[in-house]
């Protein structure tokens, strides 16, 4: 029996009338979510499994078994999402350095190699050496265009001026 779970993200608002929900997932768990057949949510101090019927990763939409209408989707929106820790490619103790050594691009332009990942107030920041100064880039799924572990590459759409801070 699995007893250790890791929070990977959360459900957001319902989308449409067929039971789809928007979701947010931490960047290091995107691949884990794509390969998962079940997600878990906490109900009455128990992890309850939900079978994934459909995942539209590019739109950040998910459809879960037995969540077939807007009312059912609204009942579980804002719930935290969990996966069994043993099933994760990135174990919880390794999360602090999941991007170290990755080449970071702003769209097509190479910026720098990630030298460290810091957690500040619960958020991840990639630390880069850019123009002889230390720069912190928020690791946020809305900025990420591509995460390729095979090539150790992360492509982001950085806000204008962030490298000048």
Secondary structure, DSSP 4 states (H G I P E B T S, - for coil): ----EEEEEEEEEEETTTTEEEEEE-GGGHHHHHH-SEEEEEETTEEEEEEEEEEETTTTEEEETT--SHHHHHHHTT-EEEEEGGG-SS-GGGGGGTTTTPEEEETTEEEEE--EEEEETTEEEEEEEETTEEEEEE--TTTEEEEETTTTEEEE-PPTTGGG-
